[in-house]
């Protein structure tokens, strides 16, 4: 716990980091994950457009909150590979499962991302999908707002 706290403070104070973005698989038993969630100011769980994904997220969230980590008030949600024409939950239905939450919808741009990785450039630069670029910009603005 102290090592992680010291690392975060070192990065912010001595290296000028304003934001630290961690890509973690949430495991309530892992002390590094638990402490990172505790110290964080914003959390962006990734979900898909199906009820099972949301139910699993709610189950994991309850386990984490039992450790006195108030993730509900810190969380905004990212719907991965959102398809507005698909048969899965639409945005209105998603919001009914997670009332009051900020939800960002990122469309399916798997091929663009794979091409960007191959070319060694950020996917947001390589993608021709305007909705993808818009979603990434919205998430970046949310991360940087106080």
SULMO-V702621 format. One line per field, one symbol per residue. phi: phi as a letter, one per 20 degrees, with the letter a starting at -180 (. if undefined). Layout:
phi = ???
//
This chain:
phi = .fffgfffffgfeedmfeccdddcefcfeefffgffffffdbccfecdedffffffffffffffffemdffgfeecddeflfcfdfeegefffgfffcfmeecdddffcgffffffffemcfgffffeeffffffffffffffefe
//
